[in-house]
Amino acid sequence: QVQLVESGGGLVQPGGSLRLSCAASGSILSINGMGWYRQGPGKQREMVAAITSGGNANYADFVKGRFTISRDNAKNTVFLQLNSLKPEDTAVYYCNADIYSEYDVTKSMDYWGKGTLVTVSS
């Protein structure tokens, strides 16, 4: 089975930083894109950042240069560096990955982590 496990969330003061990580494990043949989504209180889930297997990144407009996505392909891990955090960044952050499983090499599937909570508050 394939699973994604996020870590790194927590409580931080406005202006502070956190580094989220998401490790994929299981019967993985290869991973295409990986990304981070978030869902704040009373809000819809939204894309935060995504990165291709080649390292090309895309960001949501609200990031405004504060966040950086990266990945370590050897470890099947994607990271999200959160800097200059604001209260409105408070949300559950979910990891996503498009993965080819060893059980079916002809198609990839999206997998999701259970989420990690980031709370920005003074």
N, C-alpha and C positions, 0 to 999 in steps of 0.2 A: 504494500500500500504506500501511497505517496502522502506525505503530510508536510505542512508548513508550520513552523513554530516561531512566533514573534517574541522578542524580549526587548527590554530597555525602557519601557514606559514607566511613568511615575509622576510624582508631584514636583513641580519646578516653579520658581518665581518668574514673574514677567521679566523678559530680557535674558533669561537663562537658556541653557542648552541641554539637549538630550541626544543620544545616539541610539536609534532603533536598529535592531537586526532581525533578520528572518532567515532561518535555515531550512532548506528543503531536504527531505530525506525519504528513503524508501526505494522502490523499484523505478529509478529514474534512468532513462536513456540519455536525455539531453533537456536543457531548459532554453526556451526562447526568451521572450520578454518577461521581465519581472517589474513589479511596481508596488506602490503604496496608495491606499485609499483611506479616507477617514470619514467618520460620521459623528458629528457633534450633536449635542442635545437639541432635539426638535428639528434637526436638519436631515437632508437627504445625504446619502453616501456620495462622495465626490472624489475624483482622482486627484492625487497630490503630486505624484511623480512616477515616471516609468522609465525603464532603461532596457535597451536591446541587449542581445547577447554580445554584440560588438562594442557595447559601452556608450552608445548614443542615448542621451537623456532628454526627456521632455518634462516640463513642469507646468503646473497650474498657475494661472495669473496671480492668484493670491499669495503665492510663495514669495514673490518679489525679491528673489535672490537670497533668501534666508536659509533655504533648505538645499541640501545636496544629496543626490542619490548616487550610490555606487554599488558595485557587486564584485564578488570574488567567485569566479566561475569554478575554480578548483574545489571550493568548499560549498558550492551550491547555496551561496548566501548573498542576500541583498541588504544594503544598509540605507538608512536615512538619517543624515545629520540635521538636526533641528537647532537652529541658532536664532537668537533674538526673538524668543517665543513670546507670543501675545496671548491674552486670555481667550481670544477667539480661536486660538489653535487647539483649545481643549476639545478632545474627541477621542473616540476609539479608533486607532490606526490599524488597518488591516493590510496584510501582505497578500499579494497575488502573484501567481506565476503560471506561465503557459508551458506545459511540460509534456514531453513525449515519455510515456511509460514503456518499460521494457515488455509489457504484455501486449502492446499494440504500437508498433513502430510506424504505422501508416498515418496516424493522426495525433494531434496534441489536444490537451484539455486544460482548461483553467482550474487552478486549485487555489483555495483560500485558507488563510490562517484564521484562528479564532479571534484575533485582535489583541492589542495591548493598549491600555488606557493611558493617555497623556493628559494631565491636568495642569493648567497654567493658572496659578492663583497666588495672590499675596496674602 
